[in-house]
Amino acid sequence: MAGPLPIGDPAPADGRLPDDLALDRSTPFSAYLHVPFCRVRCGYCDFNTYTATELRGAKQDEYADTLIREIALAGKVLGDADGIRPLDTVFFGGGTPTLLPAGDLARMLTAATAAFGIRDGAEVSVEANPDTVTPEVVRTLVDAGVTRLSIGMQSAVPHVLAALDRTHRPENVRTAVDAARDAGLDVSVDLIYGAPGESLADWERSLDAALALEPDHISAYALIIEDGTKLARQIRRGEVLAPDDDLQADMYESADQRLGAAGFEWYEVSNWARADGDDHRSRHNMAYWRGADWWGFGPGAHSHVAGLRWWNLKHPAAYAQRLALGESPAAGRERPDLEARTLERVLLQSRLAEGLLIDDIPEGRRDRVAELISDGLVNAAAALRQRRVRLTLRGRLLADAVVRALTD
């Protein structure tokens, strides 16, 4: 399970926003709906998710009604603060949202759109395990207003899936993509590279399999070993080897080359979208990276509105109990200071292909851009002509080092 929540300040039981919060209704607004259920816990995962044996007092079949109570509370809180505005994006994440009946997801989406409204052309995404996607499920989601399906492929190689504790059948990825395509949805597939025992040839096999699906979007994430996970314990005991940094770098370069050759453009360090004239980027994730407002619903979900951040109680039972009492499930909240906000802006926006404005870098660190250009990490033309820090391919491989140079 995910690590401990931040401490922060106490959150009021009624969820009321501070009176001095400067809400701007022109700021884009999104909703994240967390579904914290999984059939099996993957060995690398530290998300706030639960298998059936871990729920202890929470009922999966009552979850939709519980989350809808939080949506109603959020509508009242924002309404009282004159902060209601239509949703630009909605994202169902997890966990495995499609472990719930599609009708439950539809009810949750209906409740969100009733509480806030939703813009014409809004992006509505659902994460899905390939084994849980059928034409009937997709049809229900489309009828509810879903526009995009994000399918957890991770790998096309059985021994790599086994190393990650992924239980889906590789052939079901094609079935899921075809069902989504037939229903007119945009399709994204998620991949992970650097699993124990995965070779460069294995990774390239997965890339080619993903491209053969002809998705609109591909995410490729380096495996990170998180403290407290099964995989971290296996590595500590010497049962499996830790990811090799050099091999992961080779895998990233191979992904960028293969995806680029297939007509995809990178727009964030770990994300590529098909360049066919339409915008297939994840608009929901772009909202995060650009610092928009969002309300996170569900246990452990985080929210951000006008510089105020808060986070919910983690366990589904505690979350449900608080809402049953008519109270906010928030566990704490904070207002990050200028230094923290600046660090976050540099961290997130430097990872985007559009880059980070040099004026958004702390004044005493702007002279380091020249050093980063000299080291081949930052595009010289973008820095000189557009006053933006844009990462080169080498810079993407060393993105964390770029952030440290611009903030330490």
C-alpha positions, 0 to 999 in steps of 0.5 A, a space after each residue: 500500500 502507499 506510504 504515509 500521508 502528509 501531516 499538514 493542518 487539520 481539515 474542517 469536518 464540513 470541508 469548507 474552503 478558507 474564506 481568503 482562498 482566491 478562487 479563479 473560475 477561469 482556471 481549468 477544473 478536473 475530477 479524479 475518481 479513485 477506485 482502490 480495488 485490485 484482484 491481485 497486488 502487483 509486486 511493484 505497486 505502492 498505490 493506495 489499492 486493496 484486494 478483497 482480503 484487505 478491505 476489512 470493513 469496506 464493501 466493494 458493492 457499496 463503493 459507488 454510493 460512498 463516492 457519490 456522497 463525496 461528490 455531493 459534498 464537493 458540490 456544496 463546498 464549491 457552491 458555497 465558495 462560488 467556485 463551481 465550474 464545468 469539468 474539463 477532464 475526468 479520470 477514473 484511476 486505481 486500482 482497477 476501475 473496471 473491477 466495478 460494474 460499468 454501471 457503477 462507473 456510469 453513476 459516478 460520472 453522472 453524479 460528477 457532471 450533475 454537481 459541476 457540469 461538464 464542457 463540450 468535448 471534455 476528456 473522460 478517461 477510464 483505466 482498465 485491466 485488459 481482462 475486465 474489458 468487454 464490448 458490453 462494458 465499453 458500450 455502457 461507458 460510452 453511453 455514460 460519456 467516457 471518451 478514452 480508455 487507458 489499458 494496462 498492458 505493461 508488457 507483451 512478454 509472459 516472463 516479464 508480466 510474471 516478474 511484475 505479478 501481472 495476471 492478465 492474459 496478453 492476448 486480451 490486450 488486443 480484445 480490449 483495444 478492439 472493443 474500445 476502437 469499435 466504440 469510437 474511444 481514444 485508446 492509450 496503452 501503458 508499458 513498464 520497462 526494466 522489470 527483473 529479467 527483462 532484456 532489451 530484446 524483451 522490451 522491444 518485443 513489447 514496444 512492437 506489440 504495442 505499436 501493432 495495436 495502433 493506439 492513439 497514445 503510449 505511456 512508457 514508465 521506468 520501473 521504480 522500486 518503492 519502499 514497502 513493496 513486495 519487489 523491494 523486499 525481494 531485491 533486499 533479500 537478493 531474490 531478484 536483481 534491482 533494475 539496471 540504470 544503463 539498461 533502462 536508459 537503453 530501453 528509453 532510447 529504443 522506445 523514443 526511436 521506435 515510437 518516433 518512427 511510428 508517428 508518435 511524438 513525446 510530449 512528456 518524458 514518459 508519454 507519447 501521442 500519435 501525431 496525426 493532426 488530432 490532440 491525443 495527449 492526456 489532457 487530464 495529466 496535462 492539467 496536473 503538469 500545468 498546475 490546474 485545479 482538480 478535486 480527487 475523490 476516493 480514499 487517499 485521493 489528493 486535491 488542489 484548488 487555488 493553491 490549497 491542497 488536501 488529501 483523503 483518509 486512505 482506507 476505504 472503511 475509514 473513508 466511508 465511515 466519515 462520509 456516512 456521518 456527513 463529514 468530509 473524508 479529508 485527513 489534512 490540508 496545506 498551502 505550500 509556500 512560494 519555494 515549494 510551489 516553485 520547485 513543483 512547477 520546475 519539476 513538472 513543467 520541465 518534463 513537458 515537450 513545451 518546456 519551462 519558462 526561464 522566468 519561472 526558474 528561481 532567479 538565482 538559478 537561471 544562470 545554470 541554463 547555460 551550463 545545462 545547454 553546454 552539457 547537452 541536456 537543454 535545447 539551445 535554440 528554445 532557450 535563446 529564442 523562446 526563453 524556455 527550458 526544453 529537454 534534449 533526449 539526453 536531458 530526458 534521461 537525466 531529467 531529475 538532474 536538470 531539476 536539481 540544477 535549477 532548484 538546489 
